[in-house]
Each structure stands twice: as C-alpha cells, then as structure tokens.
Amino acid sequence: MTTHFITAEIALPSNPVKLQQEIKTELEKEGKPLRWAITEVNQEQETVKVEAIVTKE
C-alpha cells in the first residue's frame, strides 16, 4: 500500500449539500481517501480546489 498527495478541481454543485459527496466520489477515483481539505474556492469559475492524501494498493 502506498500513499499519494493529490489535488483535484471540482465544480461546485447547484446544491451545496452534495459538495462533500462529490468530493469523495472524485477522490475515490484515485484511491481510498485518508484525509482531504478544500484549499481554494474560485467563485468566478464555480470550482473548488481539494488537496488530499489517498492510499493505493
């Protein structure tokens, strides 16, 4: 098992309640998320930047 630091840019959903689930779904494409944080919000492009640590088998 290895750990990786990744960043992802995710579009803001129309319903803010769905943001956490969309972040988890996007991170799971890269591995199992251990921890993540929103580090930037771009209001003009309606995106968020997420930094995360994920593990891969």
C-alpha positions as CSV (number, residue, x, y, z in Angstrom):
1,M,0.0,0.0,0.0
2,T,1.3,3.5,-0.9
3,T,0.1,6.9,0.0
4,H,-0.1,9.8,-2.5
5,F,-0.8,13.5,-2.3
6,I,-3.2,14.6,-4.9
7,T,-5.1,17.8,-5.9
8,A,-8.4,17.9,-7.7
9,E,-10.5,20.7,-9.1
10,I,-14.2,20.1,-8.6
11,A,-17.2,22.0,-10.0
12,L,-19.5,23.4,-7.3
13,P,-22.8,21.6,-7.4
14,S,-26.0,23.6,-7.6
15,N,-26.9,22.1,-4.2
16,P,-24.2,22.8,-1.6
17,V,-25.3,19.8,0.4
18,K,-23.9,17.5,-2.3
19,L,-20.4,19.0,-2.3
20,Q,-19.0,16.6,0.2
21,Q,-20.3,13.5,-1.7
22,E,-18.9,14.9,-5.0
23,I,-15.5,15.4,-3.4
24,K,-15.4,11.9,-2.0
25,T,-16.6,10.4,-5.4
26,E,-13.8,12.3,-7.2
27,L,-11.1,11.3,-4.7
28,E,-12.1,7.6,-4.8
29,K,-11.2,7.5,-8.5
30,E,-7.5,8.0,-7.3
31,G,-7.6,5.6,-4.3
32,K,-9.0,5.5,-0.8
33,P,-9.1,9.0,0.8
34,L,-7.4,9.2,4.2
35,R,-8.0,13.0,4.6
36,W,-8.8,15.9,2.4
37,A,-9.3,19.7,2.6
38,I,-10.8,22.4,0.4
39,T,-7.9,24.8,-0.1
40,E,-9.3,27.2,-2.6
41,V,-12.7,28.4,-3.9
42,N,-12.9,30.1,-7.3
43,Q,-16.2,31.9,-7.4
44,E,-15.8,33.1,-11.0
45,Q,-15.4,29.6,-12.4
46,E,-17.5,28.0,-9.7
47,T,-14.9,25.4,-8.7
48,V,-13.2,24.3,-5.5
49,K,-9.6,23.0,-5.2
50,V,-9.2,20.0,-3.0
51,E,-5.9,18.6,-1.6
52,A,-6.0,15.0,-0.3
53,I,-3.9,12.1,0.9
54,V,-5.1,8.8,-0.7
55,T,-3.8,5.2,-0.4
56,K,-3.5,2.8,-3.3
57,E,-3.0,-1.0,-3.2
